[in-house]
Amino acid sequence: MKYLLNSLFLALALSSAVLSASPEPLMVVPGERIVSLEFDKASDVSKKWISFRKETTFKVKNGHFHVIPPVVANEGTGKKSKWGDSDFARAGLVGLPKDYVCRFRWKYNKPTNAKSLAKGLVYIDMGHRVIRTTFSREGTTLLLENHLMGRDKEVSSKVLREAPELRLEPDRWYEIIAEVKGTEVVVQIDGHVLYGNDELIAKDRYGTFNLDATGTGYLLDRIEIRSAGDFRADWKTTRKRLIKDGS
């Protein structure tokens, strides 16, 4: 009996630790739930919410959404196509409001060869090629991309924040939260916070959230998007701290 009680207490403690490790929004109060997916069934992957680009495919297995690049999907089939040799898995959520909060649990599959592993690269986009977090084996950068800066401009991107110490690790589950409202954006990954403020952020962002990754694809365990409500009461204080930490 004592053993069972100790085991129960340990399980509860571990559960609490996992919950407490999940990031909470720093900038806004989450508003209306737009979409929440846990991928318990294949029908969770609906065209209403999810789009795939450049021949990316998927499967739902064991409660996970597996996003698969063309080169993996076509292996051994002899199939030839425009994007058939691409190792980029590209998927995104559509029909979103301009300002939102996105939470998701995600894992980058370990590439099968050393070269692909060394070049491991993930794009977390709030709007395709608009507000981009580049998450790689060499570090992480939050930037404004060319669809926001202007495709015909001489300077096609603008770095908002860098975290060279935050490096992509394969086969590891990450709890990530991204917030965008007005001219500000906050992205939290593994205890690291990337903050940016720029007038361009308030422009049209296509109403999408995209995850693109090189290698052998990635897994989503769950994802939820809510509209961005009011700024948190402590946001001014938090903003000052983030600006100071990044200076």
Helices and strands as residue ranges (DSSP letters): H 2-21, E 28-37, G 42-44, E 50-52, E 57-61, E 64-68, H 70-73, E 88-93, E 100-108, H 114-118, E 121-126, E 131-136, E 139-144, H 146-149, E 158-163, E 173-181, E 184-189, E 192-197, G 199-202, E 209-214, E 218-231, H 235-246
